[in-house]
Amino acid sequence: MHTIYLIIVFLLLTSSLKAQHIDTDTLHSDESFEHTEVKRIAGDSLSTSFIIWVKKEVRSHKHEQHSESIFVLEGTAEMTLGKEVLIISPGDYVFIPRNTYHSVLVKQGVLKVLSIQSPHFDGADRVWEK
């Protein structure tokens, strides 16, 4: 019986999955947001992808159960990753292992990034640094 249940769950999860193509240049923010705007663009049980816009900063936080990959699309920012400080700009890729504190301070323009969280991300494991 357990096997049948697992097969049904697998079929339900995978039946709604489909390949996607998204031109990130066509994704725009509302622009009226105050600090950050997040748009989920894809996901399954293994990962979730977002486009994130940041006007000012993102406070230091970590994800207890998730790694995060960031690809910078627009803007320039100072990113603190653990104890390392980086300047990130379009074309840069940053991998953030789980349980690693990270923050962003925008230096020029609005920062626009593609963020891929793995496994599936619902925001529940975000821990803000005190």
BAFI-3210 file (N, C-alpha, C; in Angstrom, 3 decimals, decimal comma, padded with zeros to 6 digits):
// residues 130
n [1|2|3|4|5|6|7|8|9|10|11|12|13|14|15|16|17|18|19|20|21|22|23|24|25|26|27|28|29|30|31|32|33|34|35|36|37|38|39|40|41|42|43|44|45|46|47|48|49|50|51|52|53|54|55|56|57|58|59|60|61|62|63|64|65|66|67|68|69|70|71|72|73|74|75|76|77|78|79|80|81|82|83|84|85|86|87|88|89|90|91|92|93|94|95|96|97|98|99|100|101|102|103|104|105|106|107|108|109|110|111|112|113|114|115|116|117|118|119|120|121|122|123|124|125|126|127|128|129|130]
n.u [000,829|001,942|003,794|002,110|000,917|003,195|003,792|001,508|001,725|004,160|003,389|001,429|002,993|004,886|003,293|002,383|004,601|006,468|008,544|010,077|010,525|011,861|012,267|014,302|014,746|012,320|010,895|009,637|009,684|007,163|007,895|006,924|007,564|008,968|011,378|012,186|011,242|009,762|009,431|008,157|009,259|009,509|009,471|009,846|009,749|012,418|013,742|013,380|012,781|013,402|012,875|014,408|014,165|015,999|015,997|017,410|018,616|019,224|018,779|021,098|020,924|020,217|019,682|018,458|018,038|018,497|020,380|021,531|021,617|022,788|022,379|023,465|021,586|021,047|022,237|024,441|026,038|027,086|027,898|027,730|029,058|029,082|032,043|033,192|033,409|031,945|031,870|029,218|027,996|026,294|026,238|027,680|028,000|026,939|027,324|025,596|026,049|023,961|023,021|024,698|025,337|024,204|024,085|022,942|023,877|022,819|024,564|024,492|021,890|018,940|019,097|018,830|018,229|018,547|017,450|018,035|016,799|017,474|016,559|013,047|011,650|009,999|010,288|010,218|012,477|014,137|016,403|016,958|019,864|020,952]
n.v [-001,197|001,239|001,642|002,065|004,472|006,177|006,068|007,292|009,878|010,657|010,647|012,673|014,903|015,040|015,169|017,746|019,126|020,932|021,820|025,019|028,241|031,325|034,666|036,644|039,336|040,408|040,430|042,517|044,678|045,932|048,442|050,220|049,162|049,117|048,076|045,323|043,143|040,107|037,570|034,486|032,213|029,607|026,090|023,012|019,999|019,857|022,288|025,905|028,765|032,248|035,681|038,431|041,724|044,364|047,347|048,742|047,215|043,887|042,435|040,644|037,150|033,602|030,358|027,522|024,955|025,124|025,617|028,333|029,762|032,532|034,674|037,549|039,964|042,700|045,897|046,870|045,677|045,363|042,388|040,467|037,482|035,063|035,660|037,009|039,787|040,880|042,524|042,622|042,328|042,685|039,543|038,151|035,240|033,681|031,276|030,163|028,372|026,249|027,386|029,614|032,871|035,749|038,891|041,912|045,022|047,541|049,285|050,588|051,493|049,395|046,301|043,315|039,964|036,498|033,968|030,792|028,344|025,461|022,528|022,678|025,838|027,636|029,730|029,276|028,530|030,692|032,518|035,301|037,228|038,216]
n.w [000,000|000,772|-001,292|-003,498|-002,739|-002,798|-005,546|-006,624|-005,510|-006,712|-009,433|-009,402|-008,693|-010,804|-013,067|-013,398|-014,088|-016,454|-019,191|-019,288|-020,731|-020,172|-020,830|-019,189|-019,509|-020,135|-017,823|-015,457|-012,599|-010,348|-009,678|-007,788|-005,426|-002,110|-000,870|-001,618|-004,302|-005,201|-007,571|-008,246|-010,624|-011,519|-010,572|-008,715|-006,765|-006,202|-006,612|-006,580|-008,503|-008,701|-009,640|-008,331|-007,191|-005,799|-004,064|-002,054|000,220|001,551|004,545|006,685|006,576|006,760|005,236|006,563|005,482|002,786|-000,214|-002,228|-005,406|-007,101|-009,837|-011,270|-012,895|-013,360|-012,120|-009,375|-006,473|-003,028|-001,619|001,237|002,171|004,312|005,893|003,877|001,640|-001,287|-004,481|-006,579|-009,919|-013,137|-014,773|-012,921|-010,851|-007,896|-005,407|-002,616|000,144|002,221|005,500|005,558|006,362|004,620|002,906|001,231|-000,146|-002,047|-004,558|-007,016|-009,189|-009,519|-008,072|-009,815|-009,764|-010,641|-008,688|-007,466|-005,502|-003,604|-001,855|-002,963|-002,196|000,319|001,970|004,687|006,145|006,550|008,416|010,269|010,904|014,114]
ca.u [000,000|002,865|004,362|001,075|000,817|004,360|003,641|000,476|002,319|005,134|002,669|000,809|004,033|005,542|002,346|002,204|005,864|006,694|009,691|009,725|011,497|011,497|013,227|014,358|014,710|010,920|010,308|009,845|009,056|006,082|008,636|006,419|007,956|009,822|012,689|012,426|010,109|010,118|008,485|008,477|009,117|009,457|009,852|009,328|010,124|013,873|014,256|012,450|013,485|012,788|013,537|014,337|014,639|016,348|016,295|018,357|019,400|018,611|019,476|021,809|020,091|020,674|018,652|018,939|017,931|018,575|021,465|020,984|022,479|022,395|022,975|023,142|021,094|021,167|022,628|025,698|025,819|028,072|027,300|028,504|028,826|029,884|032,939|033,734|032,652|032,111|031,116|028,570|027,451|025,724|027,059|028,290|027,298|027,335|026,709|025,472|025,728|023,000|023,545|025,687|024,737|024,479|023,326|023,203|023,729|022,836|025,478|024,123|020,688|018,145|019,682|017,900|018,940|017,883|017,787|017,567|016,909|017,346|015,376|011,904|011,750|008,761|010,639|010,062|013,739|014,946|016,741|017,614|020,972|020,618]
ca.v [000,000|002,368|001,817|002,656|005,872|006,882|006,176|008,300|011,180|010,945|010,991|013,982|015,928|015,148|015,423|019,178|019,716|021,087|022,654|026,427|029,193|032,665|035,716|037,460|040,756|040,843|040,454|043,822|044,848|046,895|049,688|050,959|048,460|049,935|047,485|044,188|042,486|038,734|036,864|033,072|031,974|028,170|025,273|021,677|019,569|019,917|023,660|026,981|029,881|033,556|036,923|039,301|043,090|044,971|048,774|049,249|046,181|042,707|042,176|039,375|035,997|032,318|029,356|026,338|023,718|025,421|026,341|029,334|030,228|033,868|035,171|038,975|040,407|044,160|046,599|046,557|045,636|044,751|041,207|039,808|036,038|034,629|036,755|037,597|040,879|040,859|043,454|041,819|043,111|041,808|038,438|037,427|034,096|033,446|030,115|030,364|027,095|026,350|027,838|030,680|034,197|036,580|040,140|042,699|046,468|048,018|050,407|051,317|051,004|048,399|044,981|042,302|038,686|035,204|033,206|029,410|027,720|024,003|022,021|023,583|026,883|028,349|030,826|028,903|028,298|031,915|032,942|036,611|037,380|039,182]
ca.w [000,000|000,841|-002,627|-004,346|-002,316|-003,331|-006,999|-006,877|-005,191|-007,757|-010,657|-009,220|-008,719|-012,106|-014,158|-013,576|-014,482|-017,878|-019,508|-019,390|-021,241|-019,731|-021,171|-017,970|-019,878|-020,234|-016,481|-014,842|-011,288|-010,231|-009,450|-006,635|-004,205|-001,256|-000,622|-002,515|-004,942|-005,551|-008,443|-008,484|-012,053|-011,806|-009,433|-008,479|-005,411|-006,054|-006,623|-006,876|-009,127|-008,497|-010,019|-007,159|-007,359|-004,512|-004,221|-001,060|000,885|002,153|005,825|006,810|006,920|006,217|005,003|007,279|004,697|001,357|-000,861|-003,136|-006,486|-007,540|-011,066|-011,325|-014,199|-013,448|-010,907|-008,700|-005,024|-002,135|-001,000|002,281|002,093|005,446|006,289|002,657|001,037|-002,742|-005,316|-007,624|-011,014|-014,162|-015,254|-011,801|-010,262|-006,501|-004,768|-001,170|000,791|003,326|006,792|005,377|006,408|003,461|002,827|000,029|-000,066|-003,429|-004,786|-008,228|-009,850|-008,802|-008,260|-010,328|-009,788|-010,727|-007,483|-007,521|-004,181|-003,669|-002,554|-003,071|-001,174|000,657|002,869|006,096|006,867|006,580|009,779|010,242|011,854|015,181]
c.u [000,869|003,445|003,359|000,913|001,971|004,274|002,610|001,027|003,309|004,432|001,991|001,833|004,606|004,578|002,158|003,501|005,944|007,894|009,220|010,874|011,015|012,611|013,253|014,365|013,281|010,236|010,663|009,132|007,929|006,654|008,111|006,828|008,963|011,239|013,019|011,111|010,592|009,022|008,987|008,261|009,038|009,775|009,228|009,796|011,625|014,443|013,134|013,258|012,679|013,567|013,314|014,910|014,884|016,698|017,407|019,238|018,538|019,440|020,110|020,882|020,745|019,458|019,169|018,961|018,123|019,915|020,798|022,039|021,914|023,126|022,512|022,770|021,280|021,615|023,971|025,450|027,040|027,360|028,259|028,067|029,705|030,728|033,534|032,814|032,990|031,377|030,551|027,931|026,971|026,715|027,697|027,365|027,846|026,596|026,746|025,100|024,710|023,736|024,644|024,968|025,157|023,568|023,741|022,971|023,901|023,711|025,069|022,900|019,842|018,781|018,584|018,687|017,986|018,375|017,185|017,865|016,686|017,479|014,277|011,894|010,405|009,020|010,641|011,383|014,667|015,148|017,515|018,729|020,629|021,708]
c.v [001,254|002,677|002,476|004,136|006,688|007,074|007,254|009,696|011,584|011,375|012,350|015,102|016,113|015,444|016,907|019,865|019,813|021,990|024,094|027,209|030,574|033,611|036,686|038,952|041,291|040,893|041,765|043,877|045,857|048,317|050,508|050,285|049,297|049,377|046,370|043,733|041,125|038,150|035,442|032,803|030,490|027,397|023,897|021,266|019,707|021,322|024,638|028,156|031,162|034,611|037,837|040,664|043,661|046,434|049,228|048,143|044,986|042,409|040,795|038,269|034,739|031,443|028,048|025,080|023,926|026,002|027,301|029,697|031,545|034,185|036,612|039,364|041,910|044,714|046,136|046,617|045,078|043,592|040,678|038,354|035,398|035,809|037,482|038,702|040,927|042,034|042,611|042,746|042,156|040,781|037,634|036,330|033,905|032,222|030,329|029,027|027,291|026,723|028,888|032,023|034,987|037,805|040,893|044,172|047,001|049,265|051,245|050,674|050,153|047,052|044,018|041,012|037,544|034,428|031,813|028,757|026,219|023,415|023,091|024,563|027,552|029,478|030,475|028,758|029,513|032,345|034,248|036,656|038,462|040,195]
c.w [000,000|-000,529|-003,564|-004,022|-002,881|-004,836|-007,345|-006,607|-006,274|-009,041|-010,561|-009,307|-010,117|-013,238|-014,409|-014,002|-015,991|-018,074|-019,669|-020,004|-020,835|-020,132|-019,994|-018,278|-019,938|-018,872|-015,801|-013,500|-011,400|-010,100|-008,287|-005,328|-003,426|-001,119|-001,615|-003,134|-005,403|-006,427|-008,632|-009,964|-012,410|-010,536|-009,472|-007,088|-005,149|-006,019|-006,919|-007,406|-008,982|-009,259|-008,823|-007,534|-005,963|-004,762|-003,291|-000,494|001,263|003,394|005,830|007,302|006,350|005,980|005,588|006,410|003,194|000,961|-001,848|-004,170|-006,987|-008,838|-011,219|-012,753|-014,412|-012,103|-010,366|-007,201|-004,311|-001,457|000,056|002,290|003,159|005,909|005,086|002,124|-000,451|-003,368|-006,449|-008,648|-012,104|-014,705|-014,146|-011,295|-008,850|-005,997|-003,267|-000,539|001,918|004,610|006,673|005,402|005,177|003,481|001,573|000,349|-001,486|-003,535|-005,990|-008,873|-008,925|-009,108|-008,711|-010,455|-010,078|-009,519|-007,608|-006,185|-004,330|-002,273|-002,614|-001,904|-000,950|001,659|004,342|006,842|006,852|008,033|009,681|011,278|012,853|015,359]
res [m|h|t|i|y|l|i|i|v|f|l|l|l|t|s|s|l|k|a|q|h|i|d|t|d|t|l|h|s|d|e|s|f|e|h|t|e|v|k|r|i|a|g|d|s|l|s|t|s|f|i|i|w|v|k|k|e|v|r|s|h|k|h|e|q|h|s|e|s|i|f|v|l|e|g|t|a|e|m|t|l|g|k|e|v|l|i|i|s|p|g|d|y|v|f|i|p|r|n|t|y|h|s|v|l|v|k|q|g|v|l|k|v|l|s|i|q|s|p|h|f|d|g|a|d|r|v|w|e|k]
***
